Amino acid sequence: MKQNPDKTDYADARMLAELSRVGMIPPVWLAPAPIRELRLLVRLRADMVARAKAVKTRILSVLRQQRIVEPHKDEIGGRWRGRWLEWLASERTGVSEQGAYVVRMHLDELRLMAAKIKEVESRLRQLTCADAIVKKLLGIKGVGEVTAWTMRAIIGRFDRFKTGKQLARFCGLTPRNASSGERVADAGLIKSGDSLLKSVLIEAAHRLRRYEPRWEKMGDKFRQRGKASSLTVAAIANRWVRSLHHQMTEEPVIAA
């Protein structure tokens, strides 16, 4: 089209119409307004969770800087739980005066962020309480609320993909090949796909590997072959998303 001597809007429009008629231009799915609204809330929650993690990291950095030894988890439980937080806010930690002030400020911020996250999650539940696709996702083993919300917001409709492989590639779960000549090798996952969606699906694959016999068996098979744990989890995520496409499209779901 660039080299066409007849460079006019009419000629370009006619060429595009011809390409569309013969199927040379792939269709593009534009998310409707409800899905775009859901994306706003999902990304807001993800941003708040990331900020809360950053606050936790700053608290732990204060303990490391002052060489504070934490009590054993058998005594006060795991980190960020009730008794551990009580120990952190008490004078038993041995943190300096200014260090204790910094920790208190961070704990106040952490409590505020936790309340805001719960508020956003409550809003997400209200927004998706009547969503047929979210309900169907929640009925699948290994899918929780956060996973269902994220997949609904970013994927939208599952039936817009012809195969599970197309869906897996959209999610960024397709292995990247790095072969050259006689050398055959993989180079991790492809760089495309939404980073939030990919991270949620990888977390789901970790849960499936621990609790679902089918994926646990697949993980054991990869481990016996000497495959890295990260590669195993990525492979489980890829296979699971492909099977999920079949589950979500075998019966039509009325949705936007």
C-alpha positions as CSV (number, residue, x, y, z in Angstrom):
1,M,0.0,0.0,0.0
2,K,2.9,2.4,0.7
3,Q,4.3,1.9,-2.9
4,N,0.9,2.2,-4.6
5,P,1.1,5.3,-6.9
6,D,-2.6,5.8,-6.4
7,K,-2.2,6.9,-2.7
8,T,-5.7,8.1,-1.8
9,D,-8.1,7.4,1.1
10,Y,-10.5,5.8,-1.3
11,A,-7.8,3.4,-2.7
12,D,-6.6,2.5,0.8
13,A,-10.1,1.8,2.0
14,R,-10.9,-0.3,-1.0
15,M,-7.7,-2.3,-0.5
16,L,-8.5,-2.9,3.2
17,A,-12.0,-4.0,2.2
18,E,-10.6,-6.5,-0.2
19,L,-8.2,-7.9,2.3
20,S,-10.9,-8.2,4.9
21,R,-13.2,-9.9,2.3
22,V,-10.7,-12.7,1.7
23,G,-9.8,-13.1,5.3
24,M,-6.3,-11.6,5.3
25,I,-7.1,-9.2,8.1
26,P,-7.6,-10.9,11.5
27,P,-10.6,-9.7,13.5
28,V,-10.0,-7.8,16.7
29,W,-12.1,-8.2,19.8
30,L,-12.9,-5.0,21.6
31,A,-13.7,-5.5,25.2
32,P,-17.2,-4.1,26.1
33,A,-17.6,-1.4,28.8
34,P,-18.3,-3.9,31.7
35,I,-15.1,-5.7,31.0
36,R,-13.1,-2.5,30.8
37,E,-14.6,-1.5,34.2
38,L,-13.7,-4.8,35.6
39,R,-10.1,-4.4,34.4
40,L,-9.8,-1.1,36.3
41,L,-10.7,-2.8,39.6
42,V,-8.5,-5.9,38.9
43,R,-5.5,-3.7,38.2
44,L,-6.2,-1.5,41.1
45,R,-6.2,-4.5,43.4
46,A,-3.0,-5.8,41.9
47,D,-1.3,-2.4,42.4
48,M,-2.4,-2.3,46.1
49,V,-1.1,-5.8,46.7
50,A,2.3,-4.9,45.2
51,R,2.4,-1.8,47.4
52,A,1.6,-3.9,50.5
53,K,4.4,-6.3,49.5
54,A,6.8,-3.4,49.2
55,V,5.9,-2.2,52.7
56,K,6.5,-5.7,54.1
57,T,9.9,-5.7,52.4
58,R,10.8,-2.4,54.1
59,I,9.8,-3.7,57.5
60,L,12.0,-6.8,57.1
61,S,14.9,-4.6,55.9
62,V,14.8,-2.7,59.2
63,L,15.0,-6.0,61.1
64,R,18.0,-7.1,59.0
65,Q,19.8,-3.8,59.3
66,Q,19.6,-4.0,63.1
67,R,20.5,-7.7,63.2
68,I,17.2,-8.6,64.9
69,V,16.7,-12.4,65.2
70,E,13.1,-13.4,64.8
71,P,11.6,-16.0,67.2
72,H,11.1,-19.5,65.8
73,K,7.8,-19.9,64.0
74,D,6.8,-22.7,66.4
75,E,6.7,-20.0,69.2
76,I,4.8,-17.2,67.5
77,G,3.7,-18.7,64.2
78,G,4.6,-17.6,60.7
79,R,5.3,-14.1,59.5
80,W,2.6,-11.5,59.1
81,R,0.2,-13.5,61.4
82,G,-1.3,-12.4,64.7
83,R,1.3,-13.4,67.2
84,W,4.2,-12.4,64.9
85,L,2.7,-9.0,64.3
86,E,2.2,-8.6,68.1
87,W,5.9,-9.5,68.6
88,L,6.9,-7.0,65.9
89,A,4.9,-4.2,67.6
90,S,6.2,-4.9,71.1
91,E,9.4,-3.9,72.7
92,R,10.7,-7.5,72.8
93,T,12.1,-7.1,69.3
94,G,15.1,-5.1,70.5
95,V,14.8,-2.6,67.7
96,S,16.2,0.9,68.3
97,E,13.9,3.8,69.1
98,Q,13.9,5.2,65.6
99,G,13.7,1.8,64.1
100,A,10.6,1.0,66.2
101,Y,9.0,4.3,65.0
102,V,9.7,3.3,61.4
103,V,8.2,-0.1,61.9
104,R,5.1,1.3,63.6
105,M,4.6,3.7,60.6
106,H,4.9,0.9,58.2
107,L,2.5,-1.3,60.2
108,D,-0.1,1.5,60.1
109,E,0.3,1.7,56.4
110,L,0.1,-2.0,56.0
111,R,-3.2,-2.1,58.0
112,L,-4.6,0.7,55.8
113,M,-3.6,-1.1,52.6
114,A,-5.2,-4.4,53.9
115,A,-8.5,-2.5,54.5
116,K,-8.4,-0.9,51.1
117,I,-7.7,-4.3,49.4
118,K,-10.7,-5.8,51.2
119,E,-12.9,-2.9,50.0
120,V,-11.8,-3.4,46.4
121,E,-12.4,-7.2,46.7
122,S,-15.9,-6.5,48.0
123,R,-16.6,-4.3,45.1
124,L,-15.3,-6.9,42.7
125,R,-17.6,-9.5,44.2
126,Q,-20.6,-7.2,43.8
127,L,-19.6,-6.5,40.2
128,T,-19.2,-10.2,39.2
129,C,-21.9,-11.8,41.4
130,A,-24.2,-12.3,38.3
131,D,-21.4,-13.0,35.8
132,A,-21.9,-16.4,34.2
133,I,-18.3,-16.8,33.1
134,V,-16.9,-15.9,36.6
135,K,-19.4,-18.4,38.2
136,K,-18.2,-21.1,35.8
137,L,-14.5,-20.4,36.5
138,L,-15.1,-20.6,40.2
139,G,-16.6,-24.1,39.8
140,I,-13.3,-25.3,38.4
141,K,-10.7,-26.8,40.7
142,G,-7.7,-24.6,41.3
143,V,-9.5,-21.4,40.4
144,G,-10.2,-18.9,43.2
145,E,-11.7,-15.5,43.2
146,V,-8.6,-13.5,42.2
147,T,-7.8,-15.9,39.4
148,A,-11.4,-15.8,38.1
149,W,-11.6,-12.0,38.3
150,T,-8.2,-11.6,36.5
151,M,-9.1,-14.1,33.7
152,R,-12.5,-12.6,33.1
153,A,-11.1,-9.1,33.0
154,I,-8.1,-9.7,30.7
155,I,-9.3,-12.7,28.6
156,G,-12.9,-11.6,28.4
157,R,-14.5,-14.4,26.4
158,F,-13.0,-17.8,25.9
159,D,-14.9,-18.6,22.8
160,R,-13.0,-15.8,20.8
161,F,-10.1,-18.3,20.6
162,K,-10.5,-21.2,18.2
163,T,-8.1,-23.5,20.1
164,G,-6.5,-23.9,23.5
165,K,-3.1,-23.2,21.9
166,Q,-4.3,-19.8,20.8
167,L,-5.5,-19.0,24.4
168,A,-2.2,-20.2,25.9
169,R,-0.2,-18.0,23.5
170,F,-2.4,-15.0,24.4
171,C,-1.7,-15.7,28.0
172,G,2.1,-15.8,27.3
173,L,2.4,-19.5,28.3
174,T,3.8,-20.8,25.1
175,P,7.5,-22.1,25.3
176,R,10.0,-20.1,23.3
177,N,12.4,-22.1,21.1
178,A,16.1,-21.2,21.0
179,S,17.3,-23.9,18.6
180,S,20.2,-23.2,16.2
181,G,21.6,-25.8,13.7
182,E,21.8,-29.1,15.5
183,R,21.3,-27.6,18.9
184,V,17.8,-27.9,20.2
185,A,16.9,-25.9,23.3
186,D,14.1,-23.9,24.9
187,A,14.4,-20.3,26.2
188,G,11.6,-20.1,28.7
189,L,8.2,-18.6,27.9
190,I,7.5,-16.1,25.1
191,K,7.7,-12.4,26.1
192,S,4.2,-11.6,25.0
193,G,1.0,-11.7,27.1
194,D,-0.2,-9.6,30.0
195,S,2.2,-9.9,33.0
196,L,-0.6,-9.8,35.6
197,L,-2.5,-12.6,33.9
198,K,0.6,-14.7,33.4
199,S,1.6,-14.4,37.1
200,V,-1.9,-15.4,38.2
201,L,-1.8,-18.5,36.0
202,I,1.6,-19.5,37.2
203,E,0.4,-19.2,40.8
204,A,-2.6,-21.4,39.9
205,A,-0.2,-23.9,38.3
206,H,1.8,-24.1,41.6
207,R,-1.5,-24.9,43.5
208,L,-2.5,-27.5,40.9
209,R,0.9,-29.2,41.1
210,R,0.5,-29.6,44.9
211,Y,-3.2,-30.6,45.2
212,E,-4.4,-32.1,41.9
213,P,-3.4,-35.7,41.2
214,R,-3.3,-35.2,37.4
215,W,-0.9,-32.3,37.5
216,E,1.1,-33.7,40.5
217,K,1.7,-36.8,38.3
218,M,2.8,-34.6,35.4
219,G,5.2,-32.7,37.8
220,D,6.7,-35.9,39.1
221,K,7.3,-37.1,35.5
222,F,9.1,-33.8,34.7
223,R,11.2,-34.0,37.9
224,Q,12.3,-37.6,37.0
225,R,13.5,-36.2,33.7
226,G,15.7,-33.7,35.5
227,K,13.6,-30.7,34.4
228,A,13.8,-27.5,36.4
229,S,10.9,-26.6,38.7
230,S,10.1,-23.4,36.9
231,L,9.9,-25.2,33.6
232,T,7.6,-27.8,35.1
233,V,5.2,-25.2,36.5
234,A,5.2,-23.4,33.2
235,A,4.4,-26.6,31.3
236,I,1.5,-27.3,33.8
237,A,0.2,-23.8,33.3
238,N,0.3,-24.2,29.5
239,R,-1.5,-27.6,29.5
240,W,-4.1,-26.5,32.1
241,V,-5.0,-23.3,30.2
242,R,-5.4,-25.4,27.0
243,S,-7.8,-27.8,28.9
244,L,-9.5,-24.9,30.5
245,H,-10.4,-23.5,27.0
246,H,-12.2,-26.8,26.3
247,Q,-14.1,-26.7,29.6
248,M,-15.2,-23.1,29.1
249,T,-16.3,-23.5,25.4
250,E,-17.9,-27.0,25.5
251,E,-21.1,-25.4,26.7
252,P,-22.0,-21.9,25.5
253,V,-22.1,-19.2,28.2
254,I,-24.2,-16.1,27.7
255,A,-21.9,-13.2,28.5
256,A,-20.7,-9.9,27.1
